[in-house]
Amino acid sequence: MCLAIPAKVIQVNGTSALVTIEDVEYQASLLLLPDVNPGDYIMLHAGFAIEKVDAAEAKETLRLLNQLEQFRLLD
């Protein structure tokens, strides 16, 4: 199964970004989505930013994922 998770962009450094998913930081490649700025929300898949999403959609997606026990991101 392929799954992309919404992440908030904290910092952009060339072709990579520091992103956060519910207070956990990750590095994301921006090679597939170059027009990203701090404060944007992206869909993160296998370490790559693949799509921009708005904040409301990102938060709703995380809320729904947290309702599924097997995808629980917060404990």
OpenMM code with the backbone's topology and positions (N, CA, C; nanometers):
from openmm import Vec3, app, unit

residues = "MET CYS LEU ALA ILE PRO ALA LYS VAL ILE GLN VAL ASN GLY THR SER ALA LEU VAL THR ILE GLU ASP VAL GLU TYR GLN ALA SER LEU LEU LEU LEU PRO ASP VAL ASN PRO GLY ASP TYR ILE MET LEU HIS ALA GLY PHE ALA ILE GLU LYS VAL ASP ALA ALA GLU ALA LYS GLU THR LEU ARG LEU LEU ASN GLN LEU GLU GLN PHE ARG LEU LEU ASP".split()
positions = [
    Vec3(0.0835, -0.1172, 0.0000),
    Vec3(0.0000, 0.0000, 0.0000),
    Vec3(0.0881, 0.1236, 0.0000),
    Vec3(0.0527, 0.2212, -0.0790),
    Vec3(0.1237, 0.3494, -0.0819),
    Vec3(0.0431, 0.4501, -0.0014),
    Vec3(0.1136, 0.5277, 0.0782),
    Vec3(0.0463, 0.6247, 0.1630),
    Vec3(0.1289, 0.7520, 0.1681),
    Vec3(0.0663, 0.8644, 0.1448),
    Vec3(0.1311, 0.9951, 0.1599),
    Vec3(0.0698, 1.0615, 0.2827),
    Vec3(0.1539, 1.1265, 0.3600),
    Vec3(0.1119, 1.1890, 0.4847),
    Vec3(0.1311, 1.3406, 0.4728),
    Vec3(0.0337, 1.4193, 0.5177),
    Vec3(0.0513, 1.5645, 0.5156),
    Vec3(0.1614, 1.6084, 0.6124),
    Vec3(0.2422, 1.7031, 0.5688),
    Vec3(0.3510, 1.7559, 0.6517),
    Vec3(0.3597, 1.9063, 0.6306),
    Vec3(0.3967, 1.9775, 0.7366),
    Vec3(0.4148, 2.1224, 0.7276),
    Vec3(0.5621, 2.1528, 0.7037),
    Vec3(0.5886, 2.2386, 0.6064),
    Vec3(0.7256, 2.2768, 0.5726),
    Vec3(0.7737, 2.3808, 0.6735),
    Vec3(0.8852, 2.3504, 0.7379),
    Vec3(0.9448, 2.4392, 0.8370),
    Vec3(1.0557, 2.5235, 0.7738),
    Vec3(1.1384, 2.4588, 0.6927),
    Vec3(1.2548, 2.5265, 0.6352),
    Vec3(1.2856, 2.4652, 0.4992),
    Vec3(1.3245, 2.5487, 0.4030),
    Vec3(1.3634, 2.5015, 0.2700),
    Vec3(1.5114, 2.5318, 0.2506),
    Vec3(1.5841, 2.4312, 0.2017),
    Vec3(1.7262, 2.4466, 0.1749),
    Vec3(1.7557, 2.3826, 0.0393),
    Vec3(1.7446, 2.4615, -0.0661),
    Vec3(1.7690, 2.4088, -0.2006),
    Vec3(1.6633, 2.3085, -0.2414),
    Vec3(1.7056, 2.1861, -0.2631),
    Vec3(1.6125, 2.0818, -0.3085),
    Vec3(1.5660, 1.9918, -0.1944),
    Vec3(1.5824, 2.0379, -0.0717),
    Vec3(1.5311, 1.9608, 0.0421),
    Vec3(1.4614, 2.0553, 0.1392),
    Vec3(1.3818, 1.9972, 0.2263),
    Vec3(1.3077, 2.0764, 0.3238),
    Vec3(1.3016, 2.0018, 0.4558),
    Vec3(1.2972, 2.0784, 0.5622),
    Vec3(1.2681, 2.0240, 0.6942),
    Vec3(1.1177, 2.0366, 0.7107),
    Vec3(1.0515, 1.9239, 0.7379),
    Vec3(0.9059, 1.9234, 0.7536),
    Vec3(0.8708, 1.8612, 0.8875),
    Vec3(0.7498, 1.8856, 0.9317),
    Vec3(0.7032, 1.8269, 1.0562),
    Vec3(0.5682, 1.7598, 1.0347),
    Vec3(0.5548, 1.6446, 1.0956),
    Vec3(0.4276, 1.5728, 1.0997),
    Vec3(0.3972, 1.5522, 1.2474),
    Vec3(0.3003, 1.6266, 1.2962),
    Vec3(0.2613, 1.6211, 1.4372),
    Vec3(0.3823, 1.6262, 1.5302),
    Vec3(0.4636, 1.7293, 1.5145),
    Vec3(0.5788, 1.7602, 1.6002),
    Vec3(0.6998, 1.6686, 1.5818),
    Vec3(0.6985, 1.5813, 1.4834),
    Vec3(0.8146, 1.4984, 1.4511),
    Vec3(0.8738, 1.5525, 1.3216),
    Vec3(1.0041, 1.5799, 1.3229),
    Vec3(1.0685, 1.6402, 1.2065),
    Vec3(1.1272, 1.5348, 1.1125),
    Vec3(1.1171, 1.5636, 0.9840),
    Vec3(1.1694, 1.4768, 0.8785),
    Vec3(1.2356, 1.5644, 0.7728),
    Vec3(1.3228, 1.5031, 0.6930),
    Vec3(1.3776, 1.5679, 0.5743),
    Vec3(1.2950, 1.5222, 0.4544),
    Vec3(1.2632, 1.6149, 0.3668),
    Vec3(1.1857, 1.5832, 0.2472),
    Vec3(1.2593, 1.6335, 0.1241),
    Vec3(1.2623, 1.5522, 0.0210),
    Vec3(1.3190, 1.5943, -0.1065),
    Vec3(1.2163, 1.6789, -0.1802),
    Vec3(1.2636, 1.7877, -0.2395),
    Vec3(1.1765, 1.8746, -0.3185),
    Vec3(1.2011, 1.8592, -0.4681),
    Vec3(1.2693, 1.7528, -0.5070),
    Vec3(1.2997, 1.7318, -0.6488),
    Vec3(1.1743, 1.7185, -0.7343),
    Vec3(1.0664, 1.6659, -0.6783),
    Vec3(0.9423, 1.6476, -0.7544),
    Vec3(0.8455, 1.7639, -0.7403),
    Vec3(0.8736, 1.8533, -0.6452),
    Vec3(0.7831, 1.9647, -0.6176),
    Vec3(0.8667, 2.0858, -0.5762),
    Vec3(0.9270, 2.1539, -0.6733),
    Vec3(1.0259, 2.2575, -0.6413),
    Vec3(0.9702, 2.3880, -0.5841),
    Vec3(0.8451, 2.4222, -0.6067),
    Vec3(0.7910, 2.5512, -0.5633),
    Vec3(0.7263, 2.5390, -0.4252),
    Vec3(0.8089, 2.5209, -0.3225),
    Vec3(0.7624, 2.5014, -0.1852),
    Vec3(0.8282, 2.6059, -0.0961),
    Vec3(0.7507, 2.6592, -0.0032),
    Vec3(0.7989, 2.7614, 0.0888),
    Vec3(0.7661, 2.7249, 0.2326),
    Vec3(0.8421, 2.7778, 0.3285),
    Vec3(0.8082, 2.7555, 0.4694),
    Vec3(0.6628, 2.7960, 0.4962),
    Vec3(0.5944, 2.7128, 0.5728),
    Vec3(0.4537, 2.7369, 0.6027),
    Vec3(0.3595, 2.6592, 0.5135),
    Vec3(0.4085, 2.6136, 0.3963),
    Vec3(0.3251, 2.5311, 0.3075),
    Vec3(0.3023, 2.3939, 0.3695),
    Vec3(0.1944, 2.3314, 0.3289),
    Vec3(0.1693, 2.1911, 0.3628),
    Vec3(0.1886, 2.1094, 0.2359),
    Vec3(0.2564, 1.9966, 0.2512),
    Vec3(0.2813, 1.9078, 0.1376),
    Vec3(0.2368, 1.7669, 0.1742),
    Vec3(0.2202, 1.6847, 0.0729),
    Vec3(0.1997, 1.5420, 0.0952),
    Vec3(0.3375, 1.4776, 0.0819),
    Vec3(0.3778, 1.4035, 0.1846),
    Vec3(0.5090, 1.3403, 0.1898),
    Vec3(0.4939, 1.1910, 0.1649),
    Vec3(0.5637, 1.1422, 0.0630),
    Vec3(0.5595, 0.9994, 0.0291),
    Vec3(0.7017, 0.9505, 0.0049),
    Vec3(0.7448, 0.8529, 0.0832),
    Vec3(0.8769, 0.7914, 0.0677),
    Vec3(0.9883, 0.8962, 0.0666),
    Vec3(0.9708, 1.0009, 0.1483),
    Vec3(1.0732, 1.1036, 0.1588),
    Vec3(1.0653, 1.2136, 0.0547),
    Vec3(0.9663, 1.2081, -0.0336),
    Vec3(0.9508, 1.3076, -0.1394),
    Vec3(0.8224, 1.3885, -0.1198),
    Vec3(0.8323, 1.5195, -0.1362),
    Vec3(0.7140, 1.6042, -0.1431),
    Vec3(0.6515, 1.5817, -0.2805),
    Vec3(0.5248, 1.5412, -0.2832),
    Vec3(0.4635, 1.5074, -0.4117),
    Vec3(0.3475, 1.5990, -0.4502),
    Vec3(0.2970, 1.6776, -0.3539),
    Vec3(0.1826, 1.7641, -0.3835),
    Vec3(0.1684, 1.8667, -0.2722),
    Vec3(0.1258, 1.9873, -0.3064),
    Vec3(0.0890, 2.0870, -0.2057),
    Vec3(-0.0576, 2.0672, -0.1697),
    Vec3(-0.0902, 2.0889, -0.0415),
    Vec3(-0.2291, 2.0856, 0.0034),
    Vec3(-0.2515, 2.2047, 0.0955),
    Vec3(-0.3777, 2.2441, 0.1109),
    Vec3(-0.4020, 2.3553, 0.2018),
    Vec3(-0.4051, 2.3041, 0.3458),
    Vec3(-0.3898, 2.3957, 0.4400),
    Vec3(-0.3775, 2.3608, 0.5813),
    Vec3(-0.4989, 2.2842, 0.6319),
    Vec3(-0.6176, 2.3254, 0.5929),
    Vec3(-0.7391, 2.2589, 0.6403),
    Vec3(-0.7445, 2.1140, 0.5922),
    Vec3(-0.7100, 2.0915, 0.4666),
    Vec3(-0.7093, 1.9552, 0.4124),
    Vec3(-0.6044, 1.8700, 0.4827),
    Vec3(-0.4873, 1.9261, 0.5086),
    Vec3(-0.3811, 1.8524, 0.5766),
    Vec3(-0.4255, 1.8114, 0.7170),
    Vec3(-0.4823, 1.9041, 0.7914),
    Vec3(-0.5259, 1.8754, 0.9284),
    Vec3(-0.6384, 1.7729, 0.9315),
    Vec3(-0.7313, 1.7827, 0.8361),
    Vec3(-0.8409, 1.6859, 0.8299),
    Vec3(-0.7893, 1.5465, 0.7942),
    Vec3(-0.6937, 1.5379, 0.7036),
    Vec3(-0.6351, 1.4083, 0.6672),
    Vec3(-0.5652, 1.3456, 0.7868),
    Vec3(-0.4874, 1.4236, 0.8618),
    Vec3(-0.4211, 1.3711, 0.9815),
    Vec3(-0.5234, 1.3263, 1.0863),
    Vec3(-0.6307, 1.4031, 1.1023),
    Vec3(-0.7355, 1.3654, 1.1975),
    Vec3(-0.7969, 1.2301, 1.1604),
    Vec3(-0.8254, 1.2124, 1.0324),
    Vec3(-0.8845, 1.0861, 0.9866),
    Vec3(-0.7860, 0.9691, 1.0012),
    Vec3(-0.6593, 0.9925, 0.9681),
    Vec3(-0.5594, 0.8863, 0.9837),
    Vec3(-0.5443, 0.8451, 1.1296),
    Vec3(-0.5523, 0.9408, 1.2195),
    Vec3(-0.5399, 0.9104, 1.3619),
    Vec3(-0.6573, 0.8292, 1.4136),
    Vec3(-0.7695, 0.8311, 1.3439),
    Vec3(-0.8847, 0.7504, 1.3835),
    Vec3(-0.8660, 0.6028, 1.3478),
    Vec3(-0.7773, 0.5746, 1.2548),
    Vec3(-0.7502, 0.4368, 1.2150),
    Vec3(-0.6401, 0.3816, 1.3041),
    Vec3(-0.6681, 0.2818, 1.3825),
    Vec3(-0.5709, 0.2294, 1.4794),
    Vec3(-0.4396, 0.1872, 1.4140),
    Vec3(-0.4423, 0.1243, 1.2984),
    Vec3(-0.3183, 0.0772, 1.2367),
    Vec3(-0.2320, 0.1900, 1.1845),
    Vec3(-0.2889, 0.3099, 1.1630),
    Vec3(-0.2107, 0.4245, 1.1170),
    Vec3(-0.1949, 0.5298, 1.2257),
    Vec3(-0.2210, 0.4930, 1.3474),
    Vec3(-0.2184, 0.5900, 1.4567),
    Vec3(-0.0831, 0.6598, 1.4639),
    Vec3(-0.0845, 0.7926, 1.4538),
    Vec3(0.0397, 0.8705, 1.4564),
    Vec3(0.0676, 0.9254, 1.5954),
    Vec3(-0.0351, 0.9455, 1.6738),
    Vec3(-0.0186, 0.9972, 1.8099),
    Vec3(-0.0587, 0.8916, 1.9119),
    Vec3(0.0155, 0.8809, 2.0175),
    Vec3(-0.0219, 0.7916, 2.1293),
    Vec3(-0.0124, 0.8650, 2.2582),
] * unit.nanometer
topology = app.Topology()
chain = topology.addChain("A")
for resn in residues:
    res = topology.addResidue(resn, chain)
    for name in ("N", "CA", "C"):
        topology.addAtom(name, app.Element.getBySymbol(name[0]), res)
